[in-house]
Amino acid sequence: MKVVAVSYLNTVPFIYGIERVSPLGRLSLSLAVPAACADILKKGEADIALIPAAEVLQIPNYKVITDYCIAAEGAVDTVALLSNSQILDIKRIYLDADSRTSVLLVKILAKEYWGIEPEWVDGIPLQIKEGEGVMAIGDKVFEMEKVFAKKWDLAHEWQQMTGLPFVFAVWVATTERGKEFEDELNEALKVGVENIAASIPAKYDFQKAYNYLINNIKFNLDEPKRESLKIFWEKIITPG
């Protein structure tokens, strides 16, 4: 059984649970950035993957499995638009290529909520000029935000626009054996979510990581999150 998960702080409880509950030899776990997780699943190189919400509809024979996800009810802290300009003055936005979901999210917010039509540029430059912004995701946001005057948390902005939490990633299976593994994976993820403190690797500042995982990340895939997923999918299928 091949499983791929995202290699960020927000997934460490999942990884912790999988490594401790799944029988040795039954599961091969590998880590990648969000966009790569989806590509691995599309190529048939894994049975199950934690993939970005925007990629789900492009996966052949997909099934969203387990009661868990990566989501935020309000600010997530690690998916943000950063700039030294006011939102209405931003004319160019650079895009972090690590997550296509976040790229689509910032474009939806720009058009439907902020009312701006910036130029979109792939990649993060070394310097950001006046009138420019950068959409960044992951642990690097913690460092990048220190050098910018303005930060718009994309999960918070989505909630302000829709009244719903935002779901960044869900567990998806594409093979029959992957789908049959749902109950076992669900149990493993449950163990991780119930042991967040123990799951945090030593390389992280414990208190900062713990506060982030407790306060910013929501792991249960409940009905409001499922409804939010449907709305997001509708918007990316029929933009505007």
N, C-alpha and C positions, 0 to 999 in steps of 0.2 A: 504494500500500500504506500503510494507516494503522496506526500502532503507538502504543500508550499505555503509559507506564511510570510507576512511582511516583517522586515527587519528593523522595526522602530520600537521605541520605548512603549508605545501604546499596545503592543502585542505581547509583552513579556509575560503577563499572566496566562495567556493562551499557550505560549511555548512551555512555560513551567508545568502546566497541567498535562499537556501532551507527553512531555518527557517523563512524567512520573506515573501516569495511569496506563498509557498504551503499552502492551506487552512488547518486550524486546524482540526485535526481528520481524515484527508484524508491520511496523511503521517506519518509513524513511522520511524524515523531516528536513527540509531545506528552507533557506531564507533568501528573500530578494526584495527589491523595491516594489511598490505597488504595481506599476505598469508591467514589470517583468513577470510578476505572479500571474497576471492575466495571459500574457503571451505563452508562458509555460503550459498553462491549462489548455489554451487553444491548440497548441501543437500536440496535445495528447501525451505530454511528458510527465503528467501528474494525474492522480485520480481526484484529488480534492485540493482546493486552494482558497485562501483568503484573498479575495480580489476586490478591486475598486468598484463602487456601485455603477459607474458609467460603463463598465466592461461587461456586465452580466448579460445584457441582451444580445451581445455579439458572440456569446459562447454557445456552440451547438449542443443540443441535448442537455441543457443545464438544469440543475435543480438547486434552489437555495435551501441549504440544510442547517440544522442546529437552531437553538434558541439564542444564539449569540452573534454579535457583530462589533464593529468599531463605530461608535456614534458619539454625538455630543448634544446635550440639551442646553443650549447656550454656548458660551465661549469654549473653544477647544484648545486654544493657545498655539497649536502647532500647524495651523493652516491659515495663512494670513496674507493680506495685501499690505505691503510696507512702502512708505514714501515720506518725503519731506515736504510734500505739497498737500493742499486740501483736495478732497476727492473730486470736486468739480473742475479742478485745475489740472488733473492728470490726463495727459494726452498720449502717453505710451506706457504699456505695461509689459514687463518681461515675465516670462512664464517658466516655472520650474517644471522640467519634463518628467519628474519622478512619479507624478500622478495625473492621469488624464481626467479623473473625476474632479479634482480641484481646479484644473484648467477650465472645464466646462462650467463648474460652479461659479468661478469668478466672472466668466463671460455672461452667465445668466444674471448675476447680481448687477453687473455693469449696465446691462440693457434695461432690465425690468425694475431695479430698485434704486440704483444710483443715478440712472439717466445719463450715462456718459458713453461715448463711442471712441475709445482709445485705439491706437495702433497696437497690435499684438505681436510680440517678438519672442521667439523661443530662446530659452537659455537665460542664465543669470550673469550679468556683466560684473566687472570688478567695481565699477562706480555707477551710481545713479544720479542723473542730473535733475535740475528743477523741472517740474512738470512730468516726471517719470515715476513709475512705481514698479515693484517686483512682487509677484505672487510666489511665495515659498512655502514648502511643506516639510514636516518632519522635525527631527531634533535640532537641525541647523537653525530653525526659527529662533530658538532661545538665544543664540549668539547674534544673529542678524538684527533682531529687534533693538539691540542696544545702540545701534548707530543710526536709527531712523526716528524722526519726530512723531510720525503717525503710524498707527497700526489698526487695520480693520480685520477683525477676526471673522472669517468667512462663515463659520457655523453660527455665530451670533447674528450675523447679517441675514442669513437664511431664516433663522427663527423669527427675526423681526419682520421679515417679508411674508412668511407663510404661517407663523404661529406654531411651527412643528420643529422637532429636533432634526438634525441632519445625519444621515447614515453614510459613512465614508467607505465602508467595506463590509462584505458579507462572505460567509462560507458557501462555496459552490462545489457540487460534485458533478462529474460528467460521465463517469463509468458506473456500471451496475454495482460493482464491488464498493465503489466510493459511496454510493447512495445507501448501500446496506451497512456501511460503517457509521451512519449518522448517530445512532444511539451511543456507541462507544465514544465517538468524538464529543458528543454532547456532555457526557460524564467527565471527560478529561478537561474540557473547557470550564465546566462548573467548578472543578477542583481548583483550577488556576484563579478564577475570579473570586473564589472564597479565600484565597491565600495570597492576596496582592502584596502584602509586606514581604512575605518570604520569596516572592517571585522576582524581586528587584535585584538585578546584577550589581556587583560591587563597583563597577565602573561608573555608576550614576551617583549623584548626590542623593542620598536616601530620602531625606525629608522632601526635597523638591520633587523627586520622582513619585513618591507616595502621594503627595498632595495632588499632583497632576492626574494620576491614575484614579484617585478617589473622587476628585472634584470636577475634572474636565472630560474624562472619558466615561461613556456609558456603554456597557457591554451587552445588556439584555435587548434582544430583538422583539420588542413589544408592538402592539397595534399602532400607536402613533408613529413609530419608526417605519413600520411597513407602509403606512399611508404616505409618509414623507418620501419613501422610495418610489412609490407609484407616481407621485407628482413630479419628482426629479426625472424619472424615466420619460414621462409625457413631454416634459420641457426639452429634453435632448433629442427626442424623436421628431417633435414639431416645434422647432425654435421660434420664440416670439409669440 
